[in-house]
Amino acid sequence: MLDKTPLSPTQEEAARQIEICNACRYCEGYCAVFPAMFKERAFGAGDITQLANLCHNCRGCYYACQYTEPHEFALNLPGILAEARTESWERFAWPPAPAKLFQRHGVALAAAFVLGIAALFWAVATLTPASGAGFYAALSHGIMVAIFLPAFAFPALALAMGLRAYWRETGGGRITLAQLKDASLSVARMRNLDGGHGKGCNFEKGNRFSQARRHAHQAVLWGFLLCFAATCSGTVMHYLFGLEAPYAIYSLPKLLGIPGGLLLTLGCIGLAVLKTKADPELGTHTAWGGEMAFVLLLGLTGFSGLVLYAATGTGAVPALLALHLGAVLAFFLTTPYSKMAHGFYRMAALVRDAQGKGI
C-alpha cells in the first residue's frame, strides 16, 4: 500500500532505515514489525505510520543490529519508529493542540491538572449533600454523574476521530471477528514483548533479555480492566437493581476493584522504574516527560482509590475523594493526548496487521 502522501522528515528517515532493514532481514523473527515490513519494497506515509504503531519498542533489534552507530548507516530503528509513532498521535489527535502540549510538558501539566481538578472537587465537596452514605456523604451521586459523563464522552469521541484518521491513512478495510480475536490475543499475552523467542525484550537491560516490561504491562492492562469492570458493575447495580454504594467487601465492585487497584499501582511503579533505566535515545526522548507523567497519573489513580477505600468512615474521606476523583478526571480528559492513546492505536495496528496476514 504505497500512497503518495508527502513524507515528513521523521518519516523519510524511518523509510531510509526500514529499507536497509528490509535488505538485511537479520531480525526477521523478532516481532510483528519485521514480517509486515518484508512484504513491501517501498514505503509510503501510511506504511510508516502502521509499522511505527505496530512497534512495541522492545529494542531487541537495536542491540542485534550490526549497522548502528558508529557504522555509517547509523540505524536506530526503535528510536525513529518511536518518533514517527508520537508524530502520528499528534497528527491524529482531535483537536490537535493538546497532544503536543501534554507530551512536551507532561509532568508539570499532569501535576497542575490533578491539583487544579482536586481543588475543584474540594470546593464542590464543601456543598455537603443533605443525605448520603459512604462517599456520597461528601459528594452526591448526581454531581459525580454530571461531571464524569461528559468527561468520559468527549475523550471517547476524540479517540474515535483519531482512529478513523489512522484507519484511513493505513488503508484499513472491513474488520472481521477473526482479526479482532487475533489482535486481542496479542494484547492479552503481550506477544510482541517476548522478543520472538520467549525470553523477553531488551528495554532496560541493553543486550540482556528481560520479562520485566512485559509483566509490568500485563499488570497495568489487567488492573485497568478490573477497575473499569468494577465501575461498570457498580453502575449496573445502582441503576438496574437499586443497590447503591457503599458496597460490602464481598460485593462485585470490591472483588474486582481492589485487586485491580493493586495491579494497576504495582504495574505503574514497575513501568516508571524501568523507564528510568532505559536508554532515552531509543525512544522519543523529547516526550519522556509526557510518557512518565502518564504512568504516574495512572498509578496515582489506582493508588488513591485504594487509600480512599481504606479510609472509609474517617474524616479524611472528603480530601482523599477530591484527590482521587481529580486524578480520575485528569486521566480521562488527557487520554486522547497522552501515552494512553498508544493502547488504542496499537490495537488498531494489530488489527491492521491481521488483515495484512490474510486473517
Backbone hydrogen bonds in HBPLUS format (Angstrom, degrees):
<---DONOR---> <-ACCEPTOR-->    atom                        ^
c    i                          cat <-CA-CA->   ^        H-A-AA   ^      H-
h    n   atom  resd res      DA  || num        DHA   H-A  angle D-A-AA Bond
n    s   type  num  typ     dist DA aas  dist angle  dist       angle   num
A0012-GLU N   A0008-SER O   2.83 MM   4  6.11 152.4  1.91 157.1 165.9     1
A0013-GLU N   A0009-PRO O   3.11 MM   4  6.35 158.6  2.15 147.2 151.5     2
A0014-ALA N   A0010-THR O   2.96 MM   4  6.18 153.5  2.03 144.4 152.6     3
A0015-ALA N   A0011-GLN O   2.81 MM   4  6.00 155.3  1.87 147.3 153.6     4
A0016-ARG N   A0012-GLU O   3.01 MM   4  6.29 151.9  2.09 143.2 150.6     5
A0017-GLN N   A0013-GLU O   3.08 MM   4  6.36 164.5  2.11 150.8 153.7     6
A0018-ILE N   A0014-ALA O   2.87 MM   4  6.01 160.6  1.91 152.0 158.2     7
A0019-GLU N   A0015-ALA O   2.99 MM   4  6.06 156.4  2.04 146.4 151.7     8
A0020-ILE N   A0016-ARG O   3.30 MM   4  6.59 148.5  2.41 141.9 149.5     9
A0021-CYS N   A0017-GLN O   2.97 MM   4  6.30 162.4  2.00 151.8 156.7    10
A0022-ASN N   A0018-ILE O   2.77 MM   4  5.96 148.8  1.87 146.3 156.0    11
A0023-ALA N   A0019-GLU O   3.18 MM   4  6.36 135.3  2.39 132.6 142.5    12
A0023-ALA N   A0020-ILE O   3.09 MM   3  5.18 130.4  2.35  97.0 110.0    13
A0024-CYS N   A0020-ILE O   3.02 MM   4  6.31 148.3  2.12 147.9 157.1    14
A0025-ARG N   A0021-CYS O   2.91 MM   4  5.78 156.7  1.97 154.9 159.1    15
A0030-TYR N   A0027-CYS O   3.11 MM   3  5.51 172.0  2.12 125.0 126.0    16
A0036-ALA N   A0032-ALA O   3.41 MM   4  6.45 162.8  2.44 146.6 151.5    17
A0037-MET N   A0033-VAL O   2.83 MM   4  5.98 149.7  1.92 147.7 157.5    18
A0038-PHE N   A0034-PHE O   2.89 MM   4  6.02 156.4  1.95 154.4 159.5    19
A0039-LYS N   A0036-ALA O   3.44 MM   3  5.61 158.6  2.49 101.6 107.7    20
A0040-GLU N   A0037-MET O   3.18 MM   3  5.87 166.4  2.20 119.0 123.1    21
A0048-ILE N   A0044-GLY O   3.06 MM   4  6.37 161.3  2.10 155.5 160.2    22
A0049-THR N   A0045-ALA O   2.98 MM   4  6.20 162.3  2.01 150.8 155.8    23
A0050-GLN N   A0046-GLY O   2.99 MM   4  6.16 159.0  2.04 145.4 150.7    24
A0051-LEU N   A0047-ASP O   2.96 MM   4  6.18 170.8  1.97 155.7 157.8    25
A0052-ALA N   A0048-ILE O   2.87 MM   4  5.94 157.7  1.92 150.1 156.9    26
A0053-ASN N   A0049-THR O   3.12 MM   4  6.27 156.2  2.18 146.1 151.3    27
A0054-LEU N   A0050-GLN O   2.95 MM   4  6.07 130.2  2.20 141.2 155.4    28
A0055-CYS N   A0051-LEU O   3.06 MM   4  6.19 132.7  2.29 140.5 150.8    29
A0202-ASN N   A0058-CYS O   3.03 MM 144  5.80 140.2  2.19 140.8 151.1    30
A0064-ALA N   A0060-GLY O   3.16 MM   4  6.33 132.1  2.40 141.5 154.4    31
A0065-CYS N   A0061-CYS O   3.05 MM   4  5.93 120.6  2.41 137.4 150.1    32
A0065-CYS N   A0062-TYR O   3.24 MM   3  5.21 146.7  2.36  97.1 106.6    33
A0075-LEU N   A0067-TYR O   2.93 MM   8  5.70 173.5  1.94 135.5 135.0    34
A0071-HIS N   A0068-THR O   2.91 MM   3  5.64 151.9  1.99 133.1 130.2    35
A0074-ALA N   A0071-HIS O   3.02 MM   3  5.49 139.8  2.19 112.0 122.2    36
A0080-ILE N   A0076-ASN O   3.01 MM   4  6.27 166.8  2.03 163.0 166.3    37
A0081-LEU N   A0077-LEU O   2.97 MM   4  5.96 161.0  2.00 152.6 158.1    38
A0082-ALA N   A0078-PRO O   2.96 MM   4  6.01 144.6  2.09 137.7 147.4    39
A0083-GLU N   A0079-GLY O   3.05 MM   4  6.36 152.6  2.13 144.2 151.3    40
A0084-ALA N   A0080-ILE O   2.94 MM   4  6.19 160.2  1.98 145.3 150.7    41
A0085-ARG N   A0081-LEU O   2.79 MM   4  5.87 147.9  1.90 141.0 150.4    42
A0086-THR N   A0082-ALA O   2.96 MM   4  6.17 167.0  1.98 150.8 153.2    43
A0087-GLU N   A0083-GLU O   2.93 MM   4  6.08 158.0  1.98 146.3 153.3    44
A0088-SER N   A0084-ALA O   2.96 MM   4  6.14 146.1  2.07 138.6 147.2    45
A0089-TRP N   A0085-ARG O   3.05 MM   4  6.45 154.0  2.12 149.6 156.2    46
A0090-GLU N   A0086-THR O   3.06 MM   4  6.35 158.9  2.10 151.2 156.4    47
A0091-ARG N   A0087-GLU O   2.95 MM   4  6.13 146.4  2.06 141.8 151.6    48
A0092-PHE N   A0088-SER O   2.88 MM   4  6.04 154.5  1.95 151.9 157.6    49
A0093-ALA N   A0089-TRP O   2.98 MM   4  5.88 127.9  2.26 138.7 150.6    50
A0099-ALA N   A0096-PRO O   3.18 MM   3  5.80 139.4  2.35 118.7 128.6    51
A0101-LEU N   A0097-ALA O   3.43 MM   4  6.64 168.2  2.44 154.7 158.1    52
A0102-PHE N   A0098-PRO O   2.91 MM   4  6.00 167.0  1.93 153.3 156.0    53
A0103-GLN N   A0099-ALA O   3.02 MM   4  6.12 167.4  2.03 152.1 156.1    54
A0104-ARG N   A0100-LYS O   2.97 MM   4  5.84 147.1  2.08 145.0 152.2    55
A0105-HIS N   A0101-LEU O   3.11 MM   4  6.01 145.6  2.24 141.5 149.5    56
A0109-LEU N   A0105-HIS O   3.03 MM   4  6.01 159.5  2.08 153.8 160.4    57
A0110-ALA N   A0106-GLY O   2.80 MM   4  5.82 165.8  1.82 156.1 160.2    58
A0111-ALA N   A0107-VAL O   3.01 MM   4  6.14 162.4  2.04 148.5 153.4    59
A0112-ALA N   A0108-ALA O   2.99 MM   4  6.16 164.4  2.01 148.3 152.8    60
A0113-PHE N   A0109-LEU O   2.80 MM   4  5.90 154.4  1.86 148.4 156.5    61
A0114-VAL N   A0110-ALA O   2.90 MM   4  6.07 168.6  1.91 153.8 155.9    62
A0115-LEU N   A0111-ALA O   3.00 MM   4  6.11 171.7  2.01 152.3 155.1    63
A0116-GLY N   A0112-ALA O   2.83 MM   4  5.78 156.6  1.88 142.2 149.8    64
A0117-ILE N   A0113-PHE O   2.96 MM   4  6.05 166.6  1.98 149.8 153.6    65
A0118-ALA N   A0114-VAL O   2.83 MM   4  5.88 154.0  1.89 145.5 154.0    66
A0119-ALA N   A0115-LEU O   2.93 MM   4  6.08 150.4  2.01 141.3 148.8    67
A0120-LEU N   A0116-GLY O   3.07 MM   4  6.39 146.9  2.19 138.7 147.8    68
A0121-PHE N   A0117-ILE O   2.88 MM   4  6.23 160.0  1.92 153.7 158.2    69
A0122-TRP N   A0118-ALA O   2.85 MM   4  6.07 147.9  1.95 143.6 153.4    70
A0123-ALA N   A0119-ALA O   3.00 MM   4  6.27 151.7  2.08 144.1 150.8    71
A0124-VAL N   A0120-LEU O   3.00 MM   4  6.36 156.3  2.06 148.5 155.1    72
A0125-ALA N   A0121-PHE O   2.74 MM   4  5.92 153.6  1.81 147.7 155.6    73
A0126-THR N   A0122-TRP O   3.17 MM   4  6.43 127.5  2.46 136.8 148.4    74
A0126-THR N   A0123-ALA O   3.24 MM   3  5.35 141.0  2.40  95.6 106.3    75
A0127-LEU N   A0124-VAL O   2.98 MM   3  5.58 152.5  2.06 113.2 121.2    76
A0136-TYR N   A0133-ALA O   3.10 MM   3  5.35 130.6  2.36 141.6 132.5    77
A0137-ALA N   A0134-GLY O   3.14 MM   3  5.63 160.7  2.18 110.4 116.4    78
A0138-ALA N   A0135-PHE O   2.96 MM   3  5.55 155.5  2.02 114.4 121.7    79
A0139-LEU N   A0135-PHE O   3.06 MM   4  6.38 154.8  2.13 147.5 155.5    80
A0144-MET N   A0140-SER O   3.19 MM   4  6.52 160.2  2.23 149.1 154.5    81
A0145-VAL N   A0141-HIS O   3.00 MM   4  6.27 164.5  2.03 155.9 159.2    82
A0146-ALA N   A0142-GLY O   2.97 MM   4  6.13 159.5  2.02 145.6 151.7    83
A0147-ILE N   A0143-ILE O   3.08 MM   4  6.27 142.8  2.23 145.3 153.7    84
A0148-PHE N   A0144-MET O   2.88 MM   4  6.00 172.6  1.89 159.7 162.1    85
A0149-LEU N   A0145-VAL O   3.01 MM   4  5.55 159.3  2.06 143.6 147.4    86
A0152-PHE N   A0148-PHE O   2.88 MM   4  5.93 129.5  2.14 141.0 150.8    87
A0152-PHE N   A0149-LEU O   3.26 MM   3  5.28 139.7  2.44  96.9 107.5    88
A0153-ALA N   A0149-LEU O   2.97 MM   4  6.16 157.2  2.03 148.3 155.3    89
A0154-PHE N   A0150-PRO O   3.02 MM   4  5.98 169.2  2.04 149.6 150.9    90
A0156-ALA N   A0152-PHE O   3.32 MM   4  6.44 156.0  2.39 143.3 150.2    91
A0157-LEU N   A0153-ALA O   3.02 MM   4  6.29 154.7  2.09 150.4 156.8    92
A0158-ALA N   A0154-PHE O   2.88 MM   4  6.17 164.6  1.91 158.8 163.2    93
A0159-LEU N   A0155-PRO O   2.86 MM   4  5.99 162.4  1.89 151.5 155.6    94
A0160-ALA N   A0156-ALA O   3.01 MM   4  6.14 154.3  2.07 141.4 148.9    95
A0161-MET N   A0157-LEU O   3.00 MM   4  6.28 155.2  2.07 151.0 157.0    96
A0162-GLY N   A0158-ALA O   3.07 MM   4  6.31 157.3  2.12 145.3 151.5    97
A0163-LEU N   A0159-LEU O   2.84 MM   4  6.04 163.5  1.86 156.4 160.4    98
A0164-ARG N   A0160-ALA O   3.01 MM   4  6.11 150.3  2.10 142.0 149.9    99
A0165-ALA N   A0161-MET O   3.17 MM   4  6.43 155.6  2.23 143.5 149.3   100
A0166-TYR N   A0162-GLY O   2.93 MM   4  6.23 153.3  2.00 146.1 154.3   101
A0167-TRP N   A0163-LEU O   2.88 MM   4  6.03 164.3  1.90 149.9 153.5   102
A0168-ARG N   A0164-ARG O   3.08 MM   4  6.28 153.8  2.15 144.3 151.0   103
A0169-GLU N   A0165-ALA O   3.02 MM   4  6.22 163.3  2.04 149.6 153.9   104
A0170-THR N   A0166-TYR O   3.00 MM   4  6.18 156.0  2.06 155.0 161.0   105
A0172-GLY N   A0167-TRP O   2.97 MM   5  5.12 157.6  2.02 154.3 156.1   106
A0171-GLY N   A0168-ARG O   3.28 MM   3  5.23 155.6  2.34  99.3 106.4   107
A0180-LEU N   A0176-THR O   3.11 MM   4  6.45 158.4  2.15 148.7 154.5   108
A0181-LYS N   A0177-LEU O   2.87 MM   4  6.05 153.9  1.94 146.9 154.3   109
A0182-ASP N   A0178-ALA O   3.01 MM   4  6.22 160.3  2.05 145.7 150.3   110
A0183-ALA N   A0179-GLN O   3.05 MM   4  6.25 165.9  2.07 150.3 153.9   111
A0184-SER N   A0180-LEU O   2.87 MM   4  5.94 158.3  1.91 147.2 153.9   112
A0185-LEU N   A0181-LYS O   2.96 MM   4  6.11 158.0  2.01 150.9 155.9   113
A0186-SER N   A0182-ASP O   3.13 MM   4  6.32 151.3  2.22 141.6 149.4   114
A0187-VAL N   A0183-ALA O   3.01 MM   4  6.32 151.7  2.09 147.2 154.5   115
A0188-ALA N   A0184-SER O   2.87 MM   4  6.07 167.9  1.88 153.1 156.4   116
A0189-ARG N   A0185-LEU O   3.02 MM   4  6.05 156.3  2.08 145.0 150.4   117
A0190-MET N   A0186-SER O   2.93 MM   4  5.62 114.5  2.37 129.8 145.2   118
A0191-ARG N   A0186-SER O   3.00 MM   5  5.01 154.1  2.07 141.0 148.0   119
A0190-MET N   A0187-VAL O   3.14 MM   3  4.92 142.8  2.28  94.8 105.9   120
A0193-LEU N   A0190-MET O   2.98 MM   3  5.59 161.3  2.02 123.7 125.7   121
A0194-ASP N   A0191-ARG O   3.42 MM   3  5.88 156.7  2.47 116.0 115.5   122
A0198-GLY N   A0194-ASP O   3.01 MM   4  4.67 125.1  2.32 127.2 140.6   123
A0200-GLY N   A0194-ASP O   3.16 MM   6  3.97 156.5  2.22 108.5 104.8   124
A0201-CYS N   A0210-SER O   3.01 MM   9  5.54 133.3  2.23 159.8 145.8   125
A0210-SER N   A0201-CYS O   2.91 MM   9  5.54 133.9  2.12 143.4 157.6   126
A0208-ARG N   A0205-LYS O   3.00 MM   3  5.18 157.4  2.05 121.1 127.7   127
A0215-HIS N   A0211-GLN O   2.97 MM   4  6.23 164.3  2.00 161.4 165.6   128
A0216-ALA N   A0212-ALA O   2.92 MM   4  6.11 159.2  1.96 150.6 156.7   129
A0217-HIS N   A0213-ARG O   2.92 MM   4  6.06 159.7  1.96 148.0 153.5   130
A0218-GLN N   A0214-ARG O   2.98 MM   4  6.22 154.9  2.04 146.0 153.1   131
A0219-ALA N   A0215-HIS O   2.93 MM   4  6.18 154.8  1.99 147.7 154.3   132
A0220-VAL N   A0216-ALA O   3.02 MM   4  6.28 159.5  2.06 149.1 154.1   133
A0221-LEU N   A0217-HIS O   2.85 MM   4  6.04 167.1  1.87 153.6 157.5   134
A0222-TRP N   A0218-GLN O   2.93 MM   4  6.00 174.3  1.94 153.9 154.9   135
A0223-GLY N   A0219-ALA O   2.86 MM   4  5.71 147.5  1.97 137.4 147.8   136
A0224-PHE N   A0220-VAL O   2.86 MM   4  5.91 161.4  1.90 147.9 152.7   137
A0225-LEU N   A0221-LEU O   3.01 MM   4  6.26 163.4  2.03 150.6 155.3   138
A0226-LEU N   A0222-TRP O   2.93 MM   4  6.04 154.7  2.00 143.4 150.0   139
A0227-CYS N   A0223-GLY O   2.99 MM   4  6.21 159.4  2.03 148.7 154.2   140
A0228-PHE N   A0224-PHE O   2.89 MM   4  6.11 157.5  1.94 150.9 157.5   141
A0229-ALA N   A0225-LEU O   2.84 MM   4  6.01 153.2  1.92 142.9 150.7   142
A0230-ALA N   A0226-LEU O   2.84 MM   4  6.08 146.3  1.96 143.0 152.6   143
A0231-THR N   A0227-CYS O   3.05 MM   4  6.35 155.5  2.11 146.5 151.8   144
A0232-CYS N   A0228-PHE O   2.95 MM   4  6.23 159.8  1.99 148.1 153.9   145
A0233-SER N   A0229-ALA O   2.84 MM   4  6.00 159.0  1.88 148.1 153.8   146
A0234-GLY N   A0230-ALA O   3.00 MM   4  6.18 155.3  2.06 145.2 151.8   147
A0235-THR N   A0231-THR O   2.97 MM   4  6.23 149.7  2.07 145.1 153.4   148
A0236-VAL N   A0232-CYS O   2.97 MM   4  6.28 159.2  2.02 151.7 156.5   149
A0237-MET N   A0233-SER O   2.92 MM   4  6.12 163.3  1.95 149.6 154.5   150
A0238-HIS N   A0234-GLY O   2.93 MM   4  6.04 148.6  2.03 140.9 149.5   151
A0239-TYR N   A0235-THR O   2.96 MM   4  6.12 175.8  1.97 157.1 157.6   152
A0240-LEU N   A0236-VAL O   2.86 MM   4  5.41 154.5  1.93 141.3 149.8   153
A0243-LEU N   A0237-MET O   2.81 MM   6  5.22 157.8  1.85 149.3 142.5   154
A0251-SER N   A0248-ALA O   3.06 MM   3  5.32 164.8  2.08 112.5 116.5   155
A0255-LEU N   A0251-SER O   2.89 MM   4  6.09 161.8  1.92 157.4 163.6   156
A0256-LEU N   A0252-LEU O   2.98 MM   4  6.02 145.5  2.10 150.8 157.8   157
A0257-GLY N   A0253-PRO O   2.79 MM   4  5.63 153.1  1.86 135.3 144.6   158
A0258-ILE N   A0254-LYS O   3.06 MM   4  5.65 171.3  2.07 140.5 143.3   159
A0260-GLY N   A0256-LEU O   3.14 MM   4  6.05 145.4  2.27 138.5 148.9   160
A0261-GLY N   A0257-GLY O   2.77 MM   4  5.89 155.7  1.83 147.6 153.2   161
A0262-LEU N   A0258-ILE O   3.05 MM   4  6.30 157.8  2.10 151.2 157.1   162
A0263-LEU N   A0259-PRO O   2.93 MM   4  6.11 167.5  1.95 150.4 153.5   163
A0264-LEU N   A0260-GLY O   2.91 MM   4  6.02 162.2  1.94 148.9 154.6   164
A0265-THR N   A0261-GLY O   2.96 MM   4  6.03 161.3  1.99 145.3 150.3   165
A0266-LEU N   A0262-LEU O   2.97 MM   4  6.11 174.9  1.97 156.3 158.0   166
A0267-GLY N   A0263-LEU O   2.82 MM   4  5.80 159.4  1.87 147.9 154.7   167
A0268-CYS N   A0264-LEU O   3.05 MM   4  6.11 156.9  2.10 142.7 148.5   168
A0269-ILE N   A0265-THR O   3.02 MM   4  6.27 155.9  2.08 148.2 155.1   169
A0270-GLY N   A0266-LEU O   2.97 MM   4  6.19 160.2  2.01 147.6 153.1   170
A0271-LEU N   A0267-GLY O   2.94 MM   4  6.23 157.7  1.99 148.4 154.1   171
A0272-ALA N   A0268-CYS O   2.91 MM   4  6.06 160.0  1.95 149.2 154.5   172
A0273-VAL N   A0269-ILE O   3.00 MM   4  6.22 161.5  2.03 152.3 156.8   173
A0274-LEU N   A0270-GLY O   2.98 MM   4  6.15 164.2  2.00 150.5 155.2   174
A0275-LYS N   A0271-LEU O   2.91 MM   4  6.03 149.0  2.01 143.6 152.2   175
A0276-THR N   A0272-ALA O   3.27 MM   4  6.57 141.5  2.43 140.5 148.9   176
A0276-THR N   A0273-VAL O   3.16 MM   3  5.35 129.2  2.43  99.0 111.5   177
A0277-LYS N   A0274-LEU O   3.02 MM   3  5.14 140.1  2.19  99.9 111.8   178
A0278-ALA N   A0274-LEU O   3.11 MM   4  6.31 127.8  2.39 146.0 159.7   179
A0282-LEU N   A0279-ASP O   3.15 MM   3  5.81 166.4  2.17 119.9 124.1   180
A0283-GLY N   A0280-PRO O   3.14 MM   3  5.39 160.2  2.18 112.4 114.3   181
A0287-ALA N   A0284-THR O   2.93 MM   3  5.47 150.0  2.02 115.3 124.4   182
A0288-TRP N   A0285-HIS O   3.34 MM   3  5.08 165.7  2.37 102.7 103.3   183
A0291-GLU N   A0287-ALA O   3.01 MM   4  6.26 160.2  2.05 158.7 164.3   184
A0292-MET N   A0288-TRP O   2.94 MM   4  6.14 164.8  1.96 154.9 159.0   185
A0293-ALA N   A0289-GLY O   2.89 MM   4  5.99 151.7  1.97 142.5 151.1   186
A0294-PHE N   A0290-GLY O   3.04 MM   4  6.26 151.9  2.12 142.4 148.9   187
A0295-VAL N   A0291-GLU O   3.20 MM   4  6.53 160.9  2.24 148.4 152.4   188
A0296-LEU N   A0292-MET O   2.94 MM   4  6.19 165.1  1.96 154.2 158.2   189
A0297-LEU N   A0293-ALA O   2.81 MM   4  5.92 158.4  1.86 150.5 156.9   190
A0298-LEU N   A0294-PHE O   2.92 MM   4  6.05 163.0  1.95 151.7 156.1   191
A0299-GLY N   A0295-VAL O   2.90 MM   4  6.07 158.6  1.95 146.3 152.9   192
A0300-LEU N   A0296-LEU O   2.81 MM   4  5.97 153.3  1.88 144.9 152.5   193
A0301-THR N   A0297-LEU O   3.02 MM   4  6.23 146.3  2.13 141.6 150.2   194
A0302-GLY N   A0298-LEU O   3.25 MM   4  6.63 158.2  2.30 148.5 152.2   195
A0303-PHE N   A0299-GLY O   2.90 MM   4  6.09 171.7  1.91 156.8 159.6   196
A0304-SER N   A0300-LEU O   2.86 MM   4  5.69 164.8  1.88 144.5 149.7   197
A0305-GLY N   A0301-THR O   3.31 MM   4  6.28 145.4  2.43 132.7 141.1   198
A0306-LEU N   A0302-GLY O   3.21 MM   4  6.53 151.8  2.29 145.5 152.3   199
A0307-VAL N   A0303-PHE O   2.98 MM   4  6.29 164.0  2.00 156.1 160.3   200
A0308-LEU N   A0304-SER O   2.89 MM   4  5.94 155.3  1.95 140.3 147.7   201
A0309-TYR N   A0305-GLY O   3.04 MM   4  6.25 156.0  2.10 142.6 148.5   202
A0310-ALA N   A0306-LEU O   2.96 MM   4  6.23 158.2  2.01 148.6 154.9   203
A0311-ALA N   A0307-VAL O   2.97 MM   4  6.17 135.9  2.17 143.2 154.9   204
A0311-ALA N   A0308-LEU O   3.19 MM   3  5.13 129.6  2.45  92.5 105.7   205
A0312-THR N   A0309-TYR O   3.19 MM   3  5.32 165.8  2.21 109.8 112.1   206
A0314-THR N   A0311-ALA O   3.00 MM   3  5.64 150.3  2.09 150.2 149.3   207
A0317-VAL N   A0314-THR O   3.48 MM   3  6.05 172.9  2.49 114.1 115.9   208
A0320-LEU N   A0316-ALA O   3.02 MM   4  6.14 170.6  2.03 164.5 167.4   209
A0321-LEU N   A0317-VAL O   2.71 MM   4  5.70 156.1  1.76 158.9 165.5   210
A0322-ALA N   A0318-PRO O   3.04 MM   4  6.21 153.8  2.11 142.1 148.5   211
A0323-LEU N   A0319-ALA O   3.06 MM   4  6.37 158.0  2.11 147.4 152.9   212
A0324-HIS N   A0320-LEU O   2.87 MM   4  6.05 168.1  1.89 151.9 155.3   213
A0325-LEU N   A0321-LEU O   2.91 MM   4  5.94 171.5  1.91 152.0 154.8   214
A0326-GLY N   A0322-ALA O   2.91 MM   4  5.83 143.9  2.04 136.2 146.9   215
A0327-ALA N   A0323-LEU O   2.94 MM   4  6.17 152.5  2.02 146.0 152.7   216
A0328-VAL N   A0324-HIS O   2.92 MM   4  6.23 160.5  1.96 152.0 157.7   217
A0329-LEU N   A0325-LEU O   2.89 MM   4  5.97 164.4  1.91 145.5 149.8   218
A0330-ALA N   A0326-GLY O   2.95 MM   4  6.04 159.2  1.99 144.3 150.5   219
A0331-PHE N   A0327-ALA O   2.88 MM   4  6.03 154.1  1.95 145.4 152.9   220
A0332-PHE N   A0328-VAL O   2.96 MM   4  6.26 162.9  1.99 152.8 156.3   221
A0333-LEU N   A0329-LEU O   2.95 MM   4  6.12 173.8  1.96 155.9 157.6   222
A0334-THR N   A0330-ALA O   3.09 MM   4  6.09 148.0  2.20 144.3 151.5   223
A0335-THR N   A0332-PHE O   3.24 MM   3  5.24 152.7  2.32 101.1 109.2   224
A0337-TYR N   A0334-THR O   2.90 MM   3  5.33 146.2  2.02 116.2 127.0   225
A0338-SER N   A0334-THR O   2.88 MM   4  5.72 113.9  2.33 156.9 173.7   226
A0341-ALA N   A0338-SER O   3.09 MM   3  5.94 159.6  2.13 121.4 125.3   227
A0342-HIS N   A0339-LYS O   2.92 MM   3  5.52 152.6  2.00 114.5 122.4   228
A0343-GLY N   A0340-MET O   3.18 MM   3  5.91 148.4  2.28 117.7 123.6   229
A0344-PHE N   A0341-ALA O   3.11 MM   3  5.49 124.1  2.44 106.8 119.4   230
A0345-TYR N   A0341-ALA O   3.11 MM   4  6.42 167.7  2.12 159.9 163.3   231
A0346-ARG N   A0342-HIS O   2.76 MM   4  5.69 154.0  1.83 145.2 153.0   232
A0347-MET N   A0343-GLY O   3.10 MM   4  6.12 151.2  2.18 133.5 141.1   233
A0348-ALA N   A0344-PHE O   3.04 MM   4  6.30 155.8  2.10 142.1 148.8   234
A0349-ALA N   A0345-TYR O   2.83 MM   4  6.09 149.8  1.92 143.3 152.1   235
A0350-LEU N   A0346-ARG O   2.90 MM   4  6.16 150.7  1.99 146.7 154.0   236
A0351-VAL N   A0347-MET O   2.98 MM   4  6.26 154.5  2.05 148.9 155.8   237
A0352-ARG N   A0348-ALA O   2.86 MM   4  6.09 159.9  1.90 147.9 154.0   238
A0353-ASP N   A0349-ALA O   2.82 MM   4  6.01 145.2  1.94 139.4 149.5   239
A0354-ALA N   A0350-LEU O   2.92 MM   4  6.16 149.5  2.01 140.9 148.9   240
A0355-GLN N   A0351-VAL O   3.04 MM   4  6.44 145.3  2.17 144.0 153.4   241
A0356-GLY N   A0352-ARG O   3.03 MM   4  6.38 149.4  2.13 140.9 149.4   242
A0357-LYS N   A0353-ASP O   2.96 MM   4  6.31 134.6  2.17 143.6 156.1   243
A0359-ILE N   A0354-ALA O   3.02 MM   5  5.50 160.4  2.06 166.8 160.6   244
A0358-GLY N   A0355-GLN O   3.01 MM   3  5.10 157.1  2.06 104.4 111.3   245
